[in-house]
Structure formats: structure tokens, C-alpha cells
Amino acid sequence: MRQVYSGVLGFLLAVLVLAASACGGSSGESADTAQKSGSSNGFTTYSVDSQGFSIAVPDSWKTASVDELLDDDAVAALKAKSPVLGNAVDQLGKPSSFVKLLAFDTNATGGFATNLNVGITQLPDDVTQKQFFDLNVAQVRQATGKPPEQEEVDLPGGHALHITWILPGLSGDPVADQYLFYTPGKGYILTYSATSDQVHDYADTFEQSANSFTHG
């Protein structure tokens, strides 16, 4: 099986991108720029038509594509902080980037902004749903030394694997709360991140957002 984008990489990149950009960035648009498509009960739905998905986040959150957040200075800072992710960083602002959407709470605490990123990976034709799920669980185990908390759930967007885990060593001990969706040839990874002391406060927000996710 050739290497595919995983939730571990998505979690690391989201945390580092937000730190490097300080939640700033340019206001330009790209093909993957999210467009507002509705609002209800305190949540705004955004659609990324070029990628065929939509998702809702709290009205107060700021939503952007990666290339809106990363200017040259932010890219340099990010690569300096984590050289091992250099190749992935180089790909972030390109049309082929696997991170298609970033959304974050503008009320950052302790220098960390609670956030969501939506990652999309193209899968080999012979990869099954179980293999996609198992790959991500295995990579979490490799990164943390233990398997994530996990459960399979049926959501409006389809059958999904819900995993929760902490990657030791990052400031604030951010928790990854992830939902993995599969369609033949493509995997979607929703990665919600919050510090360990705040994740319970955001649990309902993450669940409502995940339940709003649709994809074509």
C-alpha cells in the first residue's frame, strides 16, 4: 500500500500551522476557500465546493484555507520549528494539499486556539474502509505508544471511526478528537483539537460539527 495522509500528520500540522501563523494570514481566496452556505442554532455552515464537502462550526470561529494562513514568514517559522515536517509544509498551500479547511476559535487560551481541520486523502483503489481505519489507528499507536480511544459511529455523513488521543510533548497537551469517513478511493479526516483542560468544554461543539459534515 502506498503512503497516504493520516490523522497523526493532520493533527501535528494543524497545531503547528496555527502557532506559526498566530491565527493571522492573508485574506486572499483560493479554489479551496470555504463559502458560507447557511446558519442555524449558533453554527455557520461552510462549503468547499471544489472538494465536495460542507461542515458547520460555531458562528464565532474563523474559517480559512491553509494558504490564507501561511505567508512566507509563517512557512519559515513552521519549518524551523519542525524540520521533519518540511516536505509536508511545502505542500500545504498547493492545490494538492491534503488539508482543505481550517477553522479555529478566535478566543485562544495559553497561545493555543481550539480548532478543526478537514483533511482529504486519495486512497489506492484496493484500500478498504477497514484498512483505512486500521492505518490511522496504527499510526496513532506508533506515535503515542498506545492505541487511541475508538468507536465506530453512524452519522448523517455516513459510517465513521471516532478516535481520541493525546500526543505527548506538545504545549498544552492538545487532544485530537477525530472522525474518519471513507468512500472508495478517498478518505476524509476531521480533526478537532483542544487543550486537555478544555476538551470537555468543547465536546458538544465537536460532536455537533461532526454531525453536520456532508460529502459527495
VENHU-V324618 format. One record per residue. N is the residue number from 1. RES is the residue in one letter. BURIAL is 1 if it has 9 or more other ideal C-beta (glycine too) atoms within 8 Angstrom, else 0. D_CENTER is the distance of its C-alpha to the mean C-alpha in Angstrom with 2 decimals. Layout:
N,RES,BURIAL,D_CENTER
N,RES,BURIAL,D_CENTER
//
This chain:
1,M,0,22.97
2,R,0,21.41
3,Q,0,18.29
4,V,1,15.00
5,Y,1,11.39
6,S,1,10.23
7,G,1,7.68
8,V,1,9.76
9,L,1,9.31
10,G,1,5.55
11,F,1,6.31
12,L,1,9.36
13,L,1,8.49
14,A,1,6.41
15,V,1,9.48
16,L,1,11.91
17,V,1,11.15
18,L,1,11.58
19,A,1,14.61
20,A,1,16.10
21,S,1,15.93
22,A,0,17.02
23,C,1,15.06
24,G,0,17.59
25,G,1,17.89
26,S,0,19.85
27,S,0,20.27
28,G,0,20.75
29,E,0,19.34
30,S,1,18.13
31,A,0,18.14
32,D,1,14.46
33,T,1,15.06
34,A,1,14.19
35,Q,0,17.48
36,K,0,18.50
37,S,0,20.02
38,G,0,21.15
39,S,0,21.30
40,S,0,22.47
41,N,0,22.88
42,G,0,20.98
43,F,1,17.86
44,T,1,17.35
45,T,1,16.07
46,Y,1,14.52
47,S,1,15.11
48,V,1,14.09
49,D,0,17.37
50,S,0,17.20
51,Q,0,14.45
52,G,0,16.02
53,F,1,13.50
54,S,1,13.48
55,I,1,11.88
56,A,1,13.47
57,V,1,12.68
58,P,1,15.56
59,D,0,18.09
60,S,0,18.04
61,W,1,14.44
62,K,0,14.14
63,T,1,12.03
64,A,1,11.99
65,S,1,11.22
66,V,1,10.79
67,D,1,14.52
68,E,1,15.45
69,L,1,14.22
70,L,1,15.64
71,D,0,19.42
72,D,0,21.65
73,D,0,22.11
74,A,1,18.45
75,V,1,18.02
76,A,0,21.18
77,A,1,20.16
78,L,1,16.88
79,K,1,18.88
80,A,0,21.60
81,K,0,19.49
82,S,1,18.04
83,P,0,20.31
84,V,0,19.12
85,L,1,15.88
86,G,1,18.14
87,N,0,17.99
88,A,1,14.23
89,V,1,14.48
90,D,0,17.30
91,Q,1,15.32
92,L,1,12.47
93,G,0,14.73
94,K,0,16.43
95,P,0,16.45
96,S,0,15.48
97,S,1,12.20
98,F,1,9.53
99,V,1,6.78
100,K,1,8.40
101,L,1,7.35
102,L,1,6.74
103,A,1,8.67
104,F,1,10.47
105,D,1,13.69
106,T,1,16.49
107,N,0,18.45
108,A,1,17.17
109,T,0,19.10
110,G,0,20.36
111,G,0,18.43
112,F,1,14.97
113,A,1,13.05
114,T,1,11.23
115,N,1,7.89
116,L,1,5.02
117,N,1,2.43
118,V,1,4.06
119,G,1,5.48
120,I,1,9.19
121,T,1,11.83
122,Q,0,15.54
123,L,1,17.44
124,P,0,21.14
125,D,0,23.36
126,D,0,24.62
127,V,1,21.41
128,T,0,21.53
129,Q,0,19.08
130,K,0,20.42
131,Q,1,20.00
132,F,1,16.32
133,F,1,15.82
134,D,0,18.28
135,L,1,16.76
136,N,1,13.53
137,V,1,15.81
138,A,0,18.14
139,Q,1,15.78
140,V,1,14.76
141,R,1,18.53
142,Q,0,19.31
143,A,0,17.10
144,T,1,18.30
145,G,0,21.62
146,K,0,21.08
147,P,0,19.26
148,P,1,16.55
149,E,0,17.69
150,Q,1,17.19
151,E,0,18.49
152,E,1,18.55
153,V,1,18.45
154,D,0,19.57
155,L,1,17.72
156,P,0,18.78
157,G,1,16.21
158,G,1,17.78
159,H,1,18.01
160,A,1,14.92
161,L,1,14.50
162,H,1,13.26
163,I,1,12.92
164,T,1,13.04
165,W,1,13.86
166,I,1,14.65
167,L,1,14.82
168,P,0,18.25
169,G,0,19.31
170,L,0,16.60
171,S,0,18.08
172,G,1,17.85
173,D,1,16.73
174,P,1,13.14
175,V,1,12.19
176,A,1,9.13
177,D,1,9.46
178,Q,1,7.94
179,Y,1,9.41
180,L,1,10.40
181,F,1,12.54
182,Y,1,15.16
183,T,1,17.67
184,P,0,20.23
185,G,0,19.09
186,K,1,15.39
187,G,1,12.40
188,Y,1,9.32
189,I,1,6.41
190,L,1,4.87
191,T,1,3.63
192,Y,1,6.21
193,S,1,8.15
194,A,1,11.84
195,T,1,14.97
196,S,1,17.12
197,D,0,19.75
198,Q,1,17.70
199,V,1,15.36
200,H,0,18.27
201,D,0,18.79
202,Y,1,15.38
203,A,1,15.67
204,D,0,17.23
205,T,0,14.83
206,F,1,11.79
207,E,0,14.20
208,Q,1,15.51
209,S,1,12.32
210,A,1,11.47
211,N,1,15.13
212,S,1,14.98
213,F,1,12.68
214,T,1,15.00
215,H,1,15.08
216,G,0,18.13
//
